[in-house]
Amino acid sequence: MKEKIFCLCPNCEKDNWAERISENRIIEVMNEEIIVHVELLRCLECKEEFEDRRNPLDELDIAYREYRRRHNMFQPEQIRF
């Protein structure tokens, strides 16, 4: 059974029940597929998926970090001027 929470849906623009969903998405970075695990909310009324504002997620940042890790590249916080 999926966890349900009461929250503001950005699509409906009203408070509705939403369920937590968890899935893997494929994001292409420099012609390389990176699998990113995401946890989102799905409005039970309009079925729109959206981020949990209490736990924001940047899928592209996660994918690019994985790409840099695979290719032994520096992460942004490792670069100093």
PyMOL commands that set and color helices and strands:
alter all, ss='L'
color gray80, all
select helices_A, chain A and resi 59-70+76-78
alter helices_A, ss='H'
color red, helices_A
select strands_A, chain A and resi 4-9+14-29+32-43+49-50
alter strands_A, ss='S'
color yellow, strands_A
deselect
rebuild
show_as cartoon
